[in-house]
Structure formats: structure tokens, C-alpha cells
């Protein structure tokens, strides 16, 4: 029984290890800048009663959002920086998604290693008495 179940865990450990081998180069190959945050659109009224925004058609401008000191902060983006910032925040998002996948893969690997240990463990022998191999006990 132990050998059949343990071989399943060994196979899963091997598969998970191969997934890790495929994931790790993503982190080692990153050479371009990343920016922690996101690019969005800010919509607001200007305050002029005759403006189109007074009827509900709000003014739009690109904005950058991030967390600083535990709070969300939004800033306007200069048009010449928009595409570069959009690309850099996209890289950061992809990096974080890959990191989350890496964490889940490591968790699965540890669960399978613990399960394999449980399959192979025959219990804690008394340290003062001689320990017998389970196959020796079955033959006796």
C-alpha cells in the first residue's frame, strides 16, 4: 500500500519540480524596469458651469496610482510618459502574477513532500527498544 501511494506522490513532486524549473527563469531574466502601481483614467469636473462636464460629460486624463505608506495615491501623468509607465506597470503586474504562481507551486510541492513523508513513516519507535523494519515484523 505504501509503495503504490508513495509513487503517486513522487510523481507529483517530480511534476511540480519541473514546473518550478520552468517558472524560475522568468525572475532571473527580468532586466527592464518595473513600476509598482497601475495606470488608469481620472474623470472630474472643472467647475465651470458652462462646460460640458456640468452636464455629466467629465474631463478625462491619464493617472498613475500606487500605495505609499499604506494609502492609495493618484497622480497625473505627462503625455510623454504615459506609454513607458503603462509598459512598466504591466511588467510589474506580470511579475507579481508569476510570483503568486510560484508561491502556489512551492506550497503544492511542500504538501506533496509532507504527504510522501506520511506515507513512508511507520510511526515513532521507542528510542530505548530496538526498532524493527515493518517487513521484518510481517515475516515474524
C-alpha positions, 0 to 999 in steps of 0.5 A, a space after each residue: 500500500 505504501 509503495 503504490 501511494 508513495 509513487 503517486 506522490 513522487 510523481 507529483 513532486 517530480 511534476 511540480 519540480 519541473 514546473 518550478 524549473 520552468 517558472 524560475 527563469 522568468 525572475 532571473 531574466 527580468 532586466 527592464 524596469 518595473 513600476 509598482 502601481 497601475 495606470 488608469 483614467 481620472 474623470 472630474 469636473 472643472 467647475 465651470 458651469 458652462 462646460 460640458 462636464 456640468 452636464 455629466 460629460 467629465 474631463 478625462 486624463 491619464 493617472 498613475 496610482 500606487 500605495 505609499 505608506 499604506 494609502 492609495 495615491 493618484 497622480 497625473 501623468 505627462 503625455 510623454 510618459 504615459 506609454 513607458 509607465 503603462 509598459 512598466 506597470 504591466 511588467 510589474 503586474 506580470 511579475 507579481 502574477 508569476 510570483 503568486 504562481 510560484 508561491 502556489 507551486 512551492 506550497 503544492 510541492 511542500 504538501 506533496 513532500 509532507 504527504 510522501 513523508 506520511 506515507 513512508 513513516 511507520 510511526 515513532 519507535 521507542 528510542 530505548 527498544 530496538 526498532 524493527 523494519 515493518 517487513 521484518 515484523 510481517 515475516 515474524 
